Every structure is written in structure tokens, then in C-alpha cells.
Amino acid sequence: MNKPLFGAKTALFSVFLIFSSVFAVIAQDEAADAGDTTQEATAEASADDSGIPMDAEMISQGAELFKGNCAQCHAVHEKVVGPALKNVWERQPVPWLINFIKYPQKVIDSGDPYAVALYEEYNQYMPNHDFFSDEEILSILSYVKDETEKGPAVAETTVVGGETVAATGAGVNSDLLLAIIVGLVLILIILVIVMVLLASVLTKYIKQEQDLSEEDQDYLNQKFSLSSVIKSPAFTGIVTFVFVAIVAKATVDGLFSIGVQQGYAPDQPIKFSHKLHAGYYEIDCKYCHTGVEKSKNANIPSANICMNCHNAIKTTSPEIQKIYAAIENNEPIQWVRIHNLPDLAYFNHAQHVRVGGLECESCHGEIKEMEVVQQHSTLTMGWCIDCHRKTELNTRGNEYYDKLVQMHEASSKQPMRVEDIGGLECAKCHY
């Protein structure tokens, strides 16, 4: 008698693979259909009674602006430094929101009840965003409204420093995908059970044959052996491949992390709390780091800058006594540098802060929340290049850019970004 075609176990495995592939294609089609439906619905949406446009282009523009300028302090569904922005258009009309986003301190100082209440609750001013046009603020509100309607994402995060730290907001309903996956798993389980039953029935039927050879009998009576599977060349090959792949990935990741000091937070000679000074007392970063707008270096404050306040604010704190001792002995405080770029890289704080208008938090993270300052961003070349590719130039009111803007608009409909004015040229940072 001939052996069963392929063997019962091989046939089962083949059928399982075939059905897995078919169901994977079905799941992809379902996801694509759901995504297309969501995109069509978004594209057809227009400004509603709130006055916020909801077309896909505005939402996309707003997402980029929000992540680059707002996400350091705000999230849609939860409080960060500032309030959660869910349904913000229902709290105040859109014109009020535009004016407040541009000139928050001015609105608060005018005595507006809602603005004053916000200030009293969060005890700090939001920076002016007068560099935004009304249309750009509307696009940010479009993004906020879109995220509000989607609901909180499973892994919603905050973006800091030009790196996108975005919500999982996919266009496909997660409940629908979960239902599809569960359904496919159940179908596969049922198919496997059916095939096992079929193999069992066929085996019993074949065993009833009287003219089976001894070899056929042995083949039909064979039992599953875990030790045989483990010792098989196929299993050994798979395990070896997985092991090599994991080691190779770990090696590559380790090579990419050489020189990256993200999270580095050394002990300082004086326990200085940025959360207390920059957060609670709202001391501007530029007051202590005086060179940030006019020099390549932000510079570390000298002890006499500390004494501008502590001449009047005297305490018995042993950390403050260290400052007094440094002044009396005419010795500099030996602060430990945290952010170290390689010597081959040139970075100019004034170019980014004064000209580019970047906030300190864009690169250094939420300094106002740090008791001990640490390196927040990777500060790698890829991180800088990614920022240059995404950051739009603020050219309003600067005649230097007029000709460049004119030339750019003649050849592109996209906003002019740092990369468009040579931001990716090697000699800009390496010379």
C-alpha cells in the first residue's frame, strides 16, 4: 500500500498555512476598506457650527504644527503642563481662542475671567504664539478636534524636540480589527480541529485494510515525539536563525547607540532644582543662560547671577552656603556639563533660539519639571536632520527671506523648511 499523500501531519500544516495566508489577505482588505472609508469621511467633512475646518489637509498641517510647537505643554485627552485640549472650542469661541493663543499674557492682563481662571489654576503664562497666522491656528484646532472625535489612543504620547511623539490615531476602528482577528483565530482553530478529526477517521479506515505491509503499519501507528522535533534539522535551523537574528539586531542597536547620552543626569556640585526655579518661580531660562540669544553657547551661569536673587533671599540651606563660599573664595562652581556635542559638530544657540524662534523645551524637554536635569533628546545627527526636514521657517517680517520665499513659492507649494535653505548641507555643521 502507498503512504497517504504528503502524510496527514504535512497536509494539516499546509492547509493551516494556506488558510492563514488567505485570512491575512482578508484582514488587510478589511483594514484598507475601513481606512478608505475613514479618509473619505474626513475629506468630505467641512467646517461645522464651531467654525473649525475639518478637511484632511488642514488636519495634517495642524498635526505637524501641534507636535512641533504645542505638544511640549499640551495633550488632547490629558493634562500635561497645561490643560487638556479636548473640546476646547466648546469652552470659548474660535476667535477668542485664536487671540488667546497669539497673546495669552495680554488677554490675562486684560482681566478676561476665563483667562484669569486658567492662569490662577496653572500659575504660569503660556508663551506668545503671534508668529502663527489665523489659518495655522485653525489647522491646529482642526487637529485637536479630529483627535477629540477619535478618542484617547491606547499609546498616546507627547512629542518633544521635533521628534514626533504621536498618538496611535489610526483611521481604522480598533474594535473592528480586534473582532476580525478574533474571528479569524476562531475559524483557524475550527479548521484545525476538523482536519485532525478527518485525519483520525482516515487513519482508522486505512488500518482496517487487511493487506497492509509492516512498513505501512509502522507509518500509521507512529506517535508524535517532542524529542524528535527538537532534534530535527528544521527545528535546529529555525532556532539558530532566530538566535542569530536577535544577536545581530542587538549588535546593530548597540552600534547606533555609541556616543548617545540620552538620559544622562550627572550629580552636580550644588543640588539645583530647575523644577523649583524655572517651574514654580517661573524664572526665564534666558535670565540665567544669558548667551542663548547672542552666542554660540548658552553658557552656564556664574555664581554672581545666583547672588542677584540670593543676596535678598537668604536661607540656611547647605547648598546655598556653597554659593556664598564660591563668592567669598573667588572660585567658580564646577558644574558638570550635561549636553556634549562632538567636536566635529557646530551648533549655534543664537541661530536656533533668536533667529529660529525655538523654545528651550524643543531640545531640552520639560526642564520646568526636572529636579535633576538630564539629556532629554538623542542629539544625534539623524535627530537634527529630521528636525531640519520638518521645521517650517518663520519668515514673516524678515526681509532677508523675501527673495528666498519668492523663489521657493515659484517652484513648490509646500511651506519653506530649513532643508530648503541649506539645512542639510554638510558644511553647515561640519567644516
C-alpha positions as CSV (number, residue, x, y, z in Angstrom):
1,M,0.0,0.0,0.0
2,N,1.2,3.6,-0.8
3,K,1.7,6.1,2.0
4,P,-1.0,8.8,2.3
5,L,-0.3,11.7,0.0
6,F,2.1,14.2,1.8
7,G,1.3,12.5,5.1
8,A,-1.5,13.6,7.4
9,K,0.6,15.9,9.5
10,T,2.2,17.6,6.5
11,A,-1.2,18.1,4.9
12,L,-2.6,19.6,8.1
13,F,0.3,22.1,8.3
14,S,0.0,23.0,4.6
15,V,-3.7,23.7,4.9
16,F,-3.1,25.8,8.0
17,L,-0.5,27.9,6.1
18,I,-2.8,28.3,3.2
19,F,-5.8,29.4,5.3
20,S,-3.5,31.7,7.3
21,S,-2.4,33.5,4.2
22,V,-6.0,33.8,2.9
23,F,-7.2,35.2,6.2
24,A,-4.3,37.6,6.4
25,V,-5.2,39.0,2.9
26,I,-8.8,39.3,4.0
27,A,-7.8,41.2,7.2
28,Q,-5.6,43.6,5.1
29,D,-8.5,44.2,2.7
30,E,-10.9,44.9,5.6
31,A,-8.4,47.3,7.2
32,A,-7.8,49.1,3.8
33,D,-11.6,49.4,3.3
34,A,-12.0,50.8,6.8
35,G,-9.1,53.2,6.2
36,D,-10.5,54.4,2.9
37,T,-13.9,54.9,4.5
38,T,-12.4,57.0,7.3
39,Q,-10.3,59.1,4.8
40,E,-13.4,59.7,2.7
41,A,-15.4,60.8,5.7
42,T,-12.6,63.1,6.8
43,A,-12.1,64.5,3.3
44,E,-15.8,65.2,3.0
45,A,-16.0,66.9,6.3
46,S,-16.1,70.7,6.4
47,A,-16.3,73.4,9.0
48,D,-19.2,72.9,11.3
49,D,-21.0,75.3,13.6
50,S,-17.8,75.8,15.5
51,G,-16.1,77.3,12.5
52,I,-13.3,74.8,12.6
53,P,-12.5,73.3,9.1
54,M,-12.2,69.5,9.1
55,D,-10.6,68.7,5.7
56,A,-7.7,66.3,5.6
57,E,-5.1,68.8,4.5
58,M,-5.9,71.2,7.4
59,I,-5.8,68.3,9.9
60,S,-2.4,67.2,8.6
61,Q,-1.0,70.7,8.7
62,G,-2.4,71.1,12.2
63,A,-0.9,67.8,13.4
64,E,2.6,68.9,12.3
65,L,2.3,72.4,13.9
66,F,0.9,70.9,17.1
67,K,3.6,68.3,17.5
68,G,6.3,70.9,16.8
69,N,5.0,73.8,19.0
70,C,2.3,72.7,21.4
71,A,2.9,69.1,22.4
72,Q,5.6,70.1,24.9
73,C,2.9,71.5,27.2
74,H,-0.4,70.2,25.9
75,A,-2.1,66.9,25.0
76,V,-5.7,66.4,23.7
77,H,-7.0,64.0,26.3
78,E,-5.0,64.7,29.4
79,K,-3.3,67.5,31.3
80,V,0.4,67.9,30.8
81,V,1.9,71.3,31.7
82,G,-1.3,73.0,30.5
83,P,-4.9,71.9,30.3
84,A,-6.2,69.1,28.1
85,L,-7.5,70.5,24.8
86,K,-10.4,68.1,24.3
87,N,-13.5,70.1,23.1
88,V,-11.6,73.4,23.7
89,W,-13.8,75.1,21.1
90,E,-16.8,74.4,23.3
91,R,-15.3,76.4,26.2
92,Q,-14.6,79.5,24.2
93,P,-15.4,80.6,20.7
94,V,-12.8,80.2,18.0
95,P,-11.9,83.9,17.6
96,W,-11.3,84.1,21.4
97,L,-9.0,81.0,21.1
98,I,-7.0,82.5,18.2
99,N,-6.5,85.7,20.1
100,F,-5.5,83.9,23.3
101,I,-3.1,81.6,21.6
102,K,-1.4,84.6,20.0
103,Y,-1.3,86.9,23.0
104,P,-2.1,84.9,26.2
105,Q,-0.5,87.3,28.7
106,K,-2.3,90.3,27.1
107,V,-5.6,88.5,27.4
108,I,-4.9,87.6,31.0
109,D,-3.8,91.1,31.9
110,S,-7.0,92.5,30.4
111,G,-9.0,90.8,33.1
112,D,-10.8,88.2,31.0
113,P,-12.4,85.9,33.6
114,Y,-11.7,82.7,31.8
115,A,-8.1,83.6,31.0
116,V,-7.5,84.7,34.6
117,A,-9.0,81.5,35.9
118,L,-6.6,79.5,33.7
119,Y,-3.6,81.5,35.0
120,E,-4.7,81.0,38.6
121,E,-5.1,77.3,38.1
122,Y,-1.8,76.7,36.3
123,N,0.2,79.6,37.8
124,Q,2.1,80.4,34.6
125,Y,1.8,82.3,31.3
126,M,1.8,80.5,28.0
127,P,4.4,82.0,25.6
128,N,3.1,84.2,22.9
129,H,2.4,82.5,19.5
130,D,2.0,85.6,17.4
131,F,4.1,84.1,14.7
132,F,1.2,81.8,13.9
133,S,-1.3,83.0,11.3
134,D,-5.0,82.6,11.9
135,E,-5.2,79.9,9.4
136,E,-2.4,77.9,11.1
137,I,-4.1,78.2,14.4
138,L,-7.3,77.0,12.8
139,S,-5.4,74.0,11.4
140,I,-4.2,73.2,15.0
141,L,-7.8,73.3,16.2
142,S,-8.7,71.0,13.3
143,Y,-6.2,68.5,14.5
144,V,-7.3,68.9,18.1
145,K,-11.0,68.3,17.1
146,D,-10.1,65.3,15.0
147,E,-8.2,63.7,17.9
148,T,-11.1,64.6,20.2
149,E,-13.5,62.7,17.9
150,K,-11.2,59.7,17.7
151,G,-11.0,59.4,21.4
152,P,-7.9,58.7,23.5
153,A,-5.4,56.4,21.8
154,V,-4.0,53.3,23.5
155,A,-0.4,54.6,23.4
156,E,-0.8,58.4,23.1
157,T,2.4,60.2,23.9
158,T,3.9,63.7,23.8
159,V,6.4,65.0,21.3
160,V,9.4,66.9,22.4
161,G,12.1,68.4,20.4
162,G,11.0,67.9,16.9
163,E,10.7,64.2,17.3
164,T,7.4,63.0,16.8
165,V,5.8,61.8,19.6
166,A,2.4,61.0,18.3
167,A,-0.8,59.3,19.2
168,T,-1.6,56.0,17.6
169,G,-4.6,57.7,16.0
170,A,-5.2,55.3,13.1
171,G,-8.1,55.7,10.7
172,V,-9.2,52.1,11.3
173,N,-11.6,51.3,14.2
174,S,-9.5,49.2,16.7
175,D,-12.6,47.3,17.9
176,L,-13.4,46.3,14.3
177,L,-9.8,45.0,13.8
178,L,-9.9,43.1,17.1
179,A,-13.2,41.5,16.1
180,I,-11.7,40.5,12.7
181,I,-8.6,39.0,14.3
182,V,-10.6,37.1,17.0
183,G,-12.9,35.7,14.3
184,L,-10.1,34.6,12.1
185,V,-8.4,32.8,15.0
186,L,-11.6,31.0,15.9
187,I,-12.0,29.9,12.3
188,L,-8.5,28.6,12.2
189,I,-9.0,26.7,15.4
190,I,-12.2,25.1,14.0
191,L,-10.4,24.2,10.7
192,V,-7.5,22.6,12.6
193,I,-10.0,20.5,14.7
194,V,-11.8,19.4,11.6
195,M,-8.6,18.4,9.9
196,V,-7.5,16.5,12.9
197,L,-10.8,14.6,13.1
198,L,-10.6,13.9,9.3
199,A,-7.0,12.5,9.7
200,S,-8.1,10.4,12.6
201,V,-11.1,8.9,10.7
202,L,-9.0,8.2,7.6
203,T,-6.3,6.6,9.7
204,K,-8.8,4.3,11.4
205,Y,-10.3,3.4,8.0
206,I,-7.0,2.6,6.4
207,K,-6.0,0.4,9.4
208,Q,-9.0,-1.8,8.6
209,E,-7.3,-2.8,5.4
210,Q,-6.0,-6.4,5.6
211,D,-3.2,-6.2,3.1
212,L,-1.1,-3.5,4.9
213,S,2.6,-4.0,4.8
214,E,4.7,-3.8,8.0
215,E,6.1,-0.5,6.8
216,D,2.6,0.9,6.3
217,Q,1.6,-0.3,9.7
218,D,4.5,1.4,11.3
219,Y,3.8,4.6,9.5
220,L,0.1,4.7,10.6
221,N,1.0,3.8,14.2
222,Q,3.7,6.4,14.6
223,K,3.2,8.9,17.5
224,F,4.2,12.5,18.0
225,S,7.5,12.8,19.7
226,L,8.7,16.2,21.1
227,S,12.3,15.0,21.3
228,S,12.3,14.0,17.6
229,V,11.0,17.5,16.7
230,I,13.7,19.2,18.8
231,K,16.4,17.0,17.3
232,S,15.2,17.6,13.8
233,P,17.4,19.7,11.4
234,A,14.5,22.0,10.6
235,F,13.9,22.9,14.3
236,T,17.7,23.4,14.8
237,G,17.8,25.6,11.8
238,I,14.9,27.8,12.9
239,V,16.3,28.2,16.4
240,T,19.7,29.1,15.0
241,F,18.3,31.6,12.6
242,V,16.2,33.3,15.4
243,F,19.2,33.4,17.7
244,V,21.5,34.9,15.1
245,A,18.8,37.5,14.1
246,I,18.4,38.6,17.7
247,V,22.1,38.9,18.3
248,A,22.6,40.8,15.0
249,K,19.8,43.3,15.9
250,A,21.2,43.8,19.4
251,T,24.6,44.4,17.9
252,V,23.3,46.9,15.4
253,D,21.3,48.8,18.0
254,G,24.3,48.9,20.3
255,L,26.5,50.3,17.5
256,F,23.9,53.0,16.8
257,S,23.8,54.0,20.5
258,I,27.6,54.6,20.7
259,G,28.1,58.2,21.8
260,V,24.4,58.8,22.6
261,Q,23.9,60.0,26.1
262,Q,20.2,60.4,26.3
263,G,19.1,60.3,29.9
264,Y,22.5,61.3,31.2
265,A,21.9,63.1,34.5
266,P,25.2,63.6,36.4
267,D,25.5,64.7,40.1
268,Q,26.2,68.4,40.3
269,P,28.3,70.1,43.0
270,I,25.2,72.1,44.1
271,K,21.8,70.4,44.2
272,F,20.0,72.9,42.0
273,S,16.3,72.3,41.2
274,H,15.1,73.6,37.8
275,K,11.6,72.5,38.8
276,L,11.7,75.0,41.7
277,H,13.4,77.9,39.9
278,A,12.1,77.6,36.3
279,G,8.8,75.8,37.1
280,Y,7.5,77.1,40.4
281,Y,9.1,80.6,40.4
282,E,8.9,80.9,36.6
283,I,12.4,82.3,36.2
284,D,13.1,82.6,32.4
285,C,15.8,80.3,31.1
286,K,17.4,83.3,29.4
287,Y,17.9,85.1,32.7
288,C,20.5,82.6,33.9
289,H,21.7,81.3,30.5
290,T,22.5,84.8,29.2
291,G,24.3,83.8,26.0
292,V,21.5,81.8,24.4
293,E,20.2,84.6,22.2
294,K,23.5,86.2,21.2
295,S,26.2,83.5,21.3
296,K,27.0,80.1,20.1
297,N,26.9,78.9,23.7
298,A,24.1,79.2,26.1
299,N,26.7,79.5,28.9
300,I,26.4,78.2,32.5
301,P,25.5,81.0,34.9
302,S,28.2,82.2,37.2
303,A,27.7,82.5,41.0
304,N,27.1,86.2,40.9
305,I,23.9,85.6,38.8
306,C,22.7,83.3,41.6
307,M,23.5,86.1,44.1
308,N,21.3,88.6,42.2
309,C,18.4,86.8,44.0
310,H,20.1,85.2,46.9
311,N,21.5,88.5,48.2
312,A,17.9,89.2,49.2
313,I,16.6,85.6,49.5
314,K,18.9,84.3,52.3
315,T,18.5,80.7,53.6
316,T,20.4,78.4,55.8
317,S,20.4,75.7,53.1
318,P,23.8,74.0,52.9
319,E,23.5,74.2,49.1
320,I,23.1,77.9,49.2
321,Q,26.1,78.1,51.5
322,K,28.2,76.6,48.8
323,I,27.3,79.6,46.6
324,Y,28.3,82.0,49.3
325,A,31.6,80.1,49.7
326,A,32.3,80.2,46.0
327,I,31.8,84.0,46.0
328,E,34.0,84.5,49.1
329,N,36.8,82.4,47.8
330,N,36.5,83.8,44.3
331,E,36.3,80.2,42.9
332,P,34.0,79.1,40.1
333,I,31.4,76.5,40.7
334,Q,32.5,73.3,39.0
335,W,29.2,72.4,37.2
336,V,29.2,69.2,35.2
337,R,28.3,69.6,31.6
338,I,25.3,67.5,30.5
339,H,24.8,68.2,26.8
340,N,28.0,67.3,24.9
341,L,28.2,67.5,21.1
342,P,31.3,66.0,19.4
343,D,34.0,68.5,18.4
344,L,33.3,67.8,14.8
345,A,29.8,69.3,15.0
346,Y,29.0,73.0,15.1
347,F,25.8,74.2,16.9
348,N,24.8,77.8,17.4
349,H,22.2,78.6,20.1
350,A,21.6,82.1,18.9
351,Q,20.8,80.9,15.4
352,H,18.2,78.5,16.7
353,V,16.7,80.5,19.6
354,R,16.7,84.1,18.4
355,V,16.5,83.6,14.6
356,G,14.7,80.3,14.5
357,G,12.4,81.1,17.4
358,L,12.8,77.7,19.1
359,E,11.8,77.2,22.7
360,C,14.3,75.6,25.0
361,E,11.9,72.7,25.6
362,S,12.2,71.8,21.9
363,C,15.6,70.2,22.5
364,H,15.9,70.0,26.3
365,G,12.5,68.7,27.2
366,E,10.3,69.8,30.1
367,I,13.1,71.5,32.1
368,K,10.4,73.1,34.3
369,E,9.5,69.6,35.6
370,M,13.1,68.4,36.3
371,E,14.5,68.3,39.7
372,V,17.8,66.9,38.2
373,V,18.4,68.0,34.6
374,Q,19.1,65.2,32.2
375,Q,19.7,65.0,28.5
376,H,16.3,64.6,27.0
377,S,16.9,64.2,23.3
378,T,19.3,62.0,21.5
379,L,21.2,64.9,19.9
380,T,22.3,62.6,17.1
381,M,22.9,63.8,13.5
382,G,19.8,62.0,12.4
383,W,17.7,63.7,15.1
384,C,19.0,67.1,13.9
385,I,18.4,66.3,10.2
386,D,14.9,65.1,10.9
387,C,14.2,68.4,12.7
388,H,15.6,70.4,9.7
389,R,13.4,68.5,7.3
390,K,10.2,69.1,9.3
391,T,10.7,72.6,10.8
392,E,9.0,75.4,8.8
393,L,10.8,78.7,8.5
394,N,9.2,81.7,10.2
395,T,9.9,84.4,7.6
396,R,7.3,86.9,8.4
397,G,8.7,90.4,9.0
398,N,12.2,89.4,8.0
399,E,13.2,90.9,4.6
400,Y,16.2,88.6,4.5
401,Y,14.0,85.8,3.4
402,D,11.7,87.7,0.9
403,K,13.6,86.7,-2.2
404,L,14.1,83.1,-1.0
405,V,10.4,82.8,-0.2
406,Q,9.6,84.1,-3.7
407,M,11.9,81.6,-5.4
408,H,10.6,78.8,-3.2
409,E,6.9,79.5,-3.9
410,A,7.6,79.6,-7.6
411,S,8.8,76.0,-7.6
412,S,6.9,74.4,-4.7
413,K,3.5,74.6,-3.0
414,Q,4.9,73.2,0.3
415,P,6.0,75.6,3.1
416,M,9.6,76.5,3.1
417,R,11.6,74.4,5.6
418,V,15.1,74.6,7.0
419,E,16.3,72.0,4.5
420,D,15.2,74.3,1.6
421,I,17.8,76.9,2.6
422,G,20.7,74.6,3.0
423,G,19.8,73.0,6.4
424,L,21.1,69.6,5.2
425,E,24.4,70.8,3.7
426,C,27.3,69.0,5.4
427,A,29.4,72.2,5.7
428,K,26.7,73.9,7.8
429,C,27.6,71.8,10.8
430,H,30.9,70.2,9.7
431,Y,33.6,72.5,8.4
